[in-house]
Amino acid sequence: MNRATLALAAIVAISAGAVPRAQAVDALRDYYSHGVANCQAALPIFDGNIRKRPLGLSNESTANAFVTCDNDVLKVAPSISLVEIQFTNRDTVAHQVTCTLVTGFSPTIPSEFFVKSTQTLSPNGVGSISWTPLDNEGDGYRGPAASCNLPPGVEINTHHITYTENVGN
């Protein structure tokens, strides 16, 4: 090797050791999915009532049907700060939707239950239910899943999760 090549190699080697290491940071992430991706009929008796459309999970029967919504964000999210489910009422009469957010990893983390309802959804109206830390004494949610009582003609369009992910470790 010539002197210039050796000098350049020495500078690169010294510089490599002097570069500060990247610090880990918390990044706020949003995960959206269609209702059909993360929601399903809660029991086989409701399967005949639920239609899995490309943009929503719809109750096409004349009776209420229970559905359960979960997500695969749990693999990366130790704490979730927002859970939101969005609905459309395709029926000709107004409806209200009630859901229960259930958290925890049984039996290691005890379950907690948070019940909420939409405003009354007019025919062809849209609405949502959101759970934030304000609903949980300022805390986030660990392992959330929701059970919703879907009235006739109502569909789940979007399931939205906001979580913090540690990036850089």
VENPE-V825538 format. One record per pair of residues at least 12 apart in sequence whose ideal C-beta (glycine too) atoms are under 7 Angstrom apart, sorted by the first residue. I is the first residue (numbers start at 1). J is the second residue. Records with the same first field share a line. If there is no record, write none. Layout:
BEGIN
I->J / J
END
This chain:
BEGIN
22->168
23->168
24->166 / 167 / 168 / 169
25->167 / 168
26->164 / 166
27->165 / 167
28->162 / 164
29->163 / 165
30->160 / 162
31->71 / 73 / 161
32->158 / 160
33->71 / 159
34->55 / 56 / 157 / 158
35->56 / 57 / 155 / 156 / 157 / 158 / 159
36->52 / 53 / 54 / 56 / 57
38->69 / 70 / 71 / 159
39->57 / 67 / 68 / 69 / 156 / 159
40->67 / 68
41->65 / 67
42->66 / 67 / 68 / 147
43->66
46->65 / 66
49->61 / 63 / 65
50->65 / 67
55->157
56->88 / 155 / 156 / 157
57->155 / 156
58->90 / 155
59->150 / 151 / 152 / 153 / 154 / 155
61->152
62->152
63->152
64->149 / 150 / 151
65->150
66->147 / 149
67->148 / 150 / 156
68->145 / 147
69->85 / 145 / 146 / 148 / 156 / 159
70->145
71->159 / 161
73->161 / 163
74->143
76->165
77->163 / 165
79->140 / 142 / 163 / 164
80->140 / 141 / 144 / 161 / 162 / 163
81->132 / 133 / 140 / 162 / 163 / 164
82->130 / 132 / 161 / 162
83->101 / 131 / 141 / 144 / 146 / 161
84->128 / 130 / 160
85->99 / 128 / 129 / 146 / 148 / 156 / 159
86->126 / 128 / 157 / 158
87->118 / 121 / 126 / 127 / 128 / 154 / 155 / 156 / 157
88->126 / 155 / 157
89->121 / 122 / 123 / 124 / 125 / 153 / 154
90->124 / 153 / 155
91->123 / 152 / 153 / 154
92->123
93->123
94->120 / 121 / 122 / 123
95->121 / 151 / 154
96->117 / 118 / 120 / 121
97->117 / 118 / 129 / 148 / 149 / 150 / 151 / 154
98->115 / 117 / 149
99->116 / 129 / 146 / 147 / 148
100->113 / 114 / 115 / 146 / 147
101->114 / 131 / 144 / 146
102->145 / 147
103->141 / 142 / 143 / 144
104->142 / 143
105->142 / 143
109->142 / 143
114->131 / 135 / 136
116->129 / 131
121->154
END
